[in-house]
Amino acid sequence: MCKILLTGGAGFIGSHTAVSLSANGYEVVILDNLVNSRADVIDNIEKITGVEIPFYIGDCRDEKLLEKIFTENEIDTVIHFAGLKAVGESCEKPLEYYGNNLDATISLLKMMLKHNVYKLVFSSSATVYDADNPSERVEGMRLGCTNPYGWTKYMCEQIIRDTCRANKQLRAISLRYFNPVGAHKSYLIGENPKGIPNNLVPYIQQVAIGQREYVHVYGDDYNTVDGTGVRDYIHVCDLADAHVAAAKYLAEHEGCMEINIGTGKGTSVLEMIHSFEKANNVKIPYRIEARRAGDVDSVYANTQKAYELLHWKAHLTIEDMCRDAYNWQCHLQKQ
């Protein structure tokens, strides 16, 4: 049975991927420093899967710990989620973001090569695309970022490409996510941001339960269906399945590539708010405010490459995302 190491595996996307991998017959090992997650997530993954998960608490930059993990486990593939991820915070603490995210990737690649582990799936982001590209983002378009978080993903992709060129056995896929939302149908795992949510849907969730007063809608004069910004939202369970598809692909194919992971469809801020209201029979108050610097009209994924190479496409709808996100938030509130 193939054993896969998930760095940052207790996080939002990592935990759902652990569940999906287990359901597809893979063994999972998790490394997480719990900066953006909690230890009880591992217990909940085990409740969902019925499988005991080897769990190491620590930093991906700790090469002694990585040595221990690779020595104690016959790792076949690595899925690398570990990294700091808040766009706003990255602007305030750029050195912390560059130091953490780049060093973690470098340390991991060194240990993989040392232990003859040659398959890597990297958690990248649509933020690597230059803002001046057309709304439909296609792999191969011009790259360029507006914040340190995005640049760390850009640089990690380059580090991986260069390492693959120098080590022909190494094969890698960087998955460029768009906007993951939702939660597992068990409502045992989901997104639980620390502090004020940085993203739209978690903020809507907290407004829905009365934790926050209203949603801030930044700008209503964009060139979109209703004047509010349009983004590509994807259910986290669909995203988790994309990692399974990527792992399967690397087992049979060589090379290094980047692949978009989204639905291929844009949803505006107001459309998302109204979909959330309809799916959950709740009222979401909002206020229109000034645009934020750097925001663009519309961004969504071209997903043809994911379909052709990975035989993967998103299946869950905006309504599924809104329902699961709300039920997860209600579950959290009861704890």
C-alpha positions as CSV (number, residue, x, y, z in Angstrom):
1,M,0.0,0.0,0.0
2,C,1.3,3.5,-1.0
3,K,2.3,5.7,2.0
4,I,1.9,9.4,1.6
5,L,3.4,12.1,3.8
6,L,1.2,15.2,4.2
7,T,3.1,18.2,5.5
8,G,0.6,20.6,7.1
9,G,-1.8,17.7,7.0
10,A,-3.9,19.0,10.0
11,G,-4.9,22.1,8.1
12,F,-8.1,22.8,6.2
13,I,-7.1,21.4,2.9
14,G,-4.6,18.8,4.3
15,S,-7.2,17.2,6.6
16,H,-9.7,16.8,3.8
17,T,-7.0,15.3,1.6
18,A,-6.1,12.9,4.3
19,V,-9.7,11.6,4.4
20,S,-9.9,11.4,0.6
21,L,-6.5,9.5,0.4
22,S,-7.6,7.1,3.0
23,A,-10.9,6.4,1.2
24,N,-8.8,5.6,-1.9
25,G,-6.6,3.0,-0.2
26,Y,-3.6,5.1,0.7
27,E,-1.8,5.2,4.0
28,V,-1.3,8.7,5.4
29,V,1.4,10.2,7.7
30,I,0.9,13.7,8.9
31,L,3.4,16.4,9.9
32,D,2.1,19.7,11.3
33,N,3.3,22.4,13.7
34,L,-0.3,23.4,14.6
35,V,0.3,27.1,13.9
36,N,-2.8,27.2,11.7
37,S,-4.5,24.1,13.0
38,R,-5.4,22.0,16.1
39,A,-4.3,18.6,17.3
40,D,-7.9,17.4,17.7
41,V,-8.2,17.5,13.9
42,I,-6.2,14.3,13.8
43,D,-8.7,12.6,16.1
44,N,-11.5,13.7,13.8
45,I,-9.8,12.4,10.7
46,E,-9.4,9.1,12.5
47,K,-13.1,9.1,13.4
48,I,-14.1,9.7,9.8
49,T,-11.7,7.1,8.3
50,G,-11.6,4.5,11.0
51,V,-7.8,4.5,10.5
52,E,-5.1,5.4,13.0
53,I,-2.9,8.2,11.5
54,P,0.8,8.5,12.4
55,F,1.1,12.1,13.5
56,Y,4.3,14.1,14.1
57,I,4.1,17.6,15.7
58,G,6.8,19.9,14.4
59,D,8.1,22.2,11.8
60,C,8.8,21.2,8.2
61,R,12.1,23.1,8.4
62,D,13.4,20.8,11.2
63,E,15.6,18.4,9.2
64,K,16.2,16.2,12.2
65,L,12.5,15.6,12.5
66,L,12.2,15.1,8.8
67,E,15.0,12.5,9.0
68,K,13.0,10.7,11.8
69,I,9.8,10.7,9.7
70,F,11.5,9.4,6.5
71,T,13.4,6.8,8.5
72,E,10.5,5.5,10.4
73,N,8.1,5.4,7.5
74,E,8.4,4.0,3.9
75,I,7.2,7.2,2.3
76,D,6.4,6.9,-1.4
77,T,4.9,10.3,-2.1
78,V,4.8,13.7,-0.4
79,I,2.0,16.3,-0.6
80,H,3.4,19.6,0.7
81,F,0.8,21.8,2.3
82,A,2.9,23.3,5.1
83,G,3.3,27.1,5.0
84,L,2.0,30.4,6.3
85,K,-1.0,31.5,4.2
86,A,-2.5,34.8,5.1
87,V,-2.1,37.4,2.4
88,G,-2.5,40.5,4.7
89,E,-0.1,39.1,7.3
90,S,2.4,38.3,4.6
91,C,2.6,42.1,3.8
92,E,3.2,42.9,7.4
93,K,5.7,40.1,8.0
94,P,7.4,39.4,4.7
95,L,10.6,38.0,6.1
96,E,8.7,35.5,8.2
97,Y,6.8,34.3,5.2
98,Y,9.8,34.0,2.9
99,G,11.9,32.3,5.6
100,N,9.1,29.9,6.6
101,N,7.7,28.9,3.2
102,L,10.9,28.7,1.2
103,D,13.0,27.0,3.8
104,A,10.3,24.4,4.4
105,T,10.2,23.5,0.8
106,I,14.0,23.4,0.5
107,S,14.4,21.2,3.6
108,L,11.7,18.9,2.4
109,L,13.2,18.5,-1.1
110,K,16.6,17.8,0.4
111,M,15.2,15.0,2.6
112,M,13.2,13.5,-0.2
113,L,16.2,13.2,-2.4
114,K,18.3,11.8,0.5
115,H,15.7,9.1,1.1
116,N,15.0,8.4,-2.6
117,V,11.4,9.7,-2.5
118,Y,10.7,11.1,-6.0
119,K,7.0,12.1,-6.1
120,L,5.8,15.5,-4.9
121,V,2.5,17.3,-5.0
122,F,2.9,21.0,-4.1
123,S,0.1,23.1,-2.7
124,S,0.4,26.2,-4.8
125,S,-2.1,29.1,-5.5
126,A,-3.8,31.0,-8.3
127,T,-2.1,34.1,-6.7
128,V,1.0,33.3,-8.8
129,Y,-0.8,34.7,-12.0
130,D,-0.2,38.3,-12.9
131,A,-3.2,40.4,-12.2
132,D,-3.2,41.8,-15.8
133,N,-4.0,38.4,-17.3
134,P,-7.4,37.8,-18.8
135,S,-10.0,36.7,-16.2
136,E,-9.8,33.0,-17.3
137,R,-6.4,31.9,-16.0
138,V,-4.7,29.3,-18.1
139,E,-1.4,27.5,-17.2
140,G,1.4,29.2,-19.2
141,M,0.0,32.7,-18.7
142,R,2.3,35.4,-17.4
143,L,3.2,35.0,-13.7
144,G,3.5,37.8,-11.1
145,C,2.3,38.5,-7.6
146,T,0.9,41.3,-5.5
147,N,1.9,40.1,-2.1
148,P,4.7,38.2,-0.3
149,Y,2.4,35.1,0.2
150,G,1.9,34.8,-3.6
151,W,5.6,35.3,-4.2
152,T,6.5,32.5,-1.9
153,K,4.3,30.1,-3.9
154,Y,5.8,31.5,-7.1
155,M,9.3,30.9,-5.8
156,C,8.5,27.5,-4.4
157,E,7.2,26.4,-7.8
158,Q,10.5,27.6,-9.3
159,I,12.6,25.8,-6.7
160,I,10.7,22.6,-7.5
161,R,11.1,23.0,-11.3
162,D,14.9,23.6,-10.9
163,T,15.2,20.6,-8.5
164,C,13.4,18.4,-11.0
165,R,15.7,19.6,-13.8
166,A,18.7,18.7,-11.7
167,N,17.3,15.4,-10.5
168,K,15.7,13.5,-13.4
169,Q,14.0,10.9,-11.1
170,L,12.0,13.6,-9.3
171,R,8.5,14.2,-10.6
172,A,6.2,16.9,-9.3
173,I,2.9,18.6,-9.8
174,S,2.1,22.1,-8.4
175,L,-1.6,22.4,-8.0
176,R,-2.7,26.1,-8.3
177,Y,-5.8,26.4,-6.1
178,F,-8.5,29.0,-6.6
179,N,-10.8,29.6,-3.6
180,P,-11.4,26.5,-1.4
181,V,-14.6,26.6,0.8
182,G,-17.0,24.2,2.4
183,A,-16.4,21.3,4.8
184,H,-16.6,17.5,5.0
185,K,-20.2,16.1,5.1
186,S,-19.5,14.7,8.6
187,Y,-18.9,18.3,9.8
188,L,-16.0,16.9,11.9
189,I,-13.5,18.9,9.9
190,G,-13.6,22.2,8.1
191,E,-12.1,25.7,8.0
192,N,-11.6,27.2,11.4
193,P,-9.5,30.4,10.9
194,K,-7.7,31.9,13.9
195,G,-8.8,35.5,14.4
196,I,-10.7,37.5,11.7
197,P,-11.3,35.4,8.6
198,N,-9.3,36.6,5.5
199,N,-11.6,35.0,3.0
200,L,-15.2,35.7,2.0
201,V,-17.1,32.5,2.9
202,P,-15.7,31.9,6.4
203,Y,-16.6,35.6,7.1
204,I,-20.2,34.9,5.8
205,Q,-20.3,31.8,8.0
206,Q,-19.5,33.9,11.1
207,V,-22.1,36.6,10.2
208,A,-24.7,33.8,9.7
209,I,-24.3,32.7,13.3
210,G,-24.2,36.2,14.7
211,Q,-20.5,36.2,15.5
212,R,-20.0,39.2,13.2
213,E,-22.4,42.0,12.4
214,Y,-22.2,42.1,8.6
215,V,-20.2,41.2,5.5
216,H,-17.9,43.9,4.1
217,V,-18.4,44.0,0.3
218,Y,-15.4,45.9,-1.1
219,G,-16.6,47.6,-4.3
220,D,-19.7,47.4,-6.4
221,D,-18.5,49.1,-9.6
222,Y,-16.4,46.2,-11.1
223,N,-17.1,45.1,-14.7
224,T,-19.1,42.0,-13.5
225,V,-22.6,40.7,-13.5
226,D,-23.6,42.8,-10.4
227,G,-20.6,45.1,-9.9
228,T,-18.9,43.0,-7.2
229,G,-15.8,41.0,-7.6
230,V,-16.0,37.5,-9.2
231,R,-13.9,34.5,-8.0
232,D,-13.7,30.8,-8.6
233,Y,-14.9,28.9,-5.5
234,I,-14.2,25.2,-5.2
235,H,-15.5,22.7,-2.6
236,V,-12.7,21.5,-0.4
237,C,-13.7,17.9,-0.9
238,D,-13.4,18.3,-4.7
239,L,-10.0,19.9,-4.1
240,A,-9.0,17.0,-1.9
241,D,-9.9,14.5,-4.6
242,A,-7.7,16.5,-7.0
243,H,-4.7,15.6,-4.8
244,V,-5.6,11.9,-5.0
245,A,-5.7,12.3,-8.8
246,A,-2.3,14.0,-8.8
247,A,-0.8,11.3,-6.7
248,K,-2.1,8.6,-9.0
249,Y,-0.8,10.5,-12.0
250,L,2.7,10.8,-10.5
251,A,2.8,7.0,-9.9
252,E,2.6,6.5,-13.7
253,H,4.1,9.6,-15.3
254,E,7.4,11.6,-15.2
255,G,7.8,15.3,-15.4
256,C,7.2,18.6,-13.6
257,M,4.1,20.6,-14.2
258,E,1.6,23.1,-12.9
259,I,-2.2,22.5,-13.0
260,N,-5.1,24.8,-12.1
261,I,-7.7,23.4,-9.6
262,G,-11.0,25.2,-9.7
263,T,-14.5,24.8,-11.0
264,G,-14.0,26.9,-14.2
265,K,-16.9,29.2,-13.2
266,G,-16.9,32.6,-11.4
267,T,-19.2,33.6,-8.6
268,S,-19.6,37.2,-7.5
269,V,-19.6,38.3,-3.9
270,L,-23.3,39.2,-3.9
271,E,-24.1,35.9,-5.7
272,M,-22.2,34.0,-3.0
273,I,-24.1,35.9,-0.2
274,H,-27.5,35.2,-1.8
275,S,-26.6,31.6,-2.5
276,F,-25.6,31.2,1.2
277,E,-29.0,32.8,2.2
278,K,-31.0,30.5,0.0
279,A,-29.1,27.3,0.8
280,N,-29.4,27.8,4.6
281,N,-32.5,29.9,5.0
282,V,-30.6,32.7,6.8
283,K,-30.3,36.4,6.3
284,I,-26.7,37.8,5.7
285,P,-26.5,41.5,6.2
286,Y,-23.8,43.3,4.2
287,R,-22.4,46.8,3.4
288,I,-20.9,48.1,0.3
289,E,-17.5,49.7,1.0
290,A,-14.6,51.1,-1.0
291,R,-12.6,48.9,-3.3
292,R,-9.4,47.3,-1.8
293,A,-6.2,48.1,-3.5
294,G,-5.0,45.3,-5.8
295,D,-8.4,43.6,-6.3
296,V,-9.4,42.9,-9.9
297,D,-12.8,42.4,-11.6
298,S,-12.9,38.7,-12.2
299,V,-10.6,35.6,-11.8
300,Y,-11.5,32.0,-12.6
301,A,-9.7,28.8,-13.6
302,N,-9.4,27.2,-17.0
303,T,-9.6,23.5,-15.8
304,Q,-8.9,21.7,-19.1
305,K,-5.5,20.6,-18.2
306,A,-6.7,19.0,-14.9
307,Y,-9.4,17.1,-16.8
308,E,-7.1,15.9,-19.6
309,L,-4.2,14.8,-17.5
310,L,-5.7,14.0,-14.1
311,H,-9.1,13.0,-15.3
312,W,-10.5,15.2,-12.6
313,K,-13.2,17.9,-12.5
314,A,-15.2,19.5,-9.7
315,H,-18.6,18.1,-9.1
316,L,-20.0,20.0,-6.0
317,T,-22.0,23.2,-6.5
318,I,-22.1,26.6,-4.8
319,E,-25.1,25.5,-2.9
320,D,-23.2,22.4,-1.6
321,M,-20.4,24.7,-0.5
322,C,-22.7,27.1,1.3
323,R,-24.7,24.3,3.0
324,D,-21.6,22.5,4.2
325,A,-19.8,25.6,5.3
326,Y,-22.8,26.7,7.4
327,N,-23.4,23.3,9.0
328,W,-19.7,23.1,9.9
329,Q,-19.9,26.6,11.5
330,C,-23.0,25.6,13.5
331,H,-21.1,22.4,14.6
332,L,-18.2,24.6,15.8
333,Q,-20.5,26.9,17.7
334,K,-21.9,23.9,19.7
335,Q,-18.5,22.8,20.8
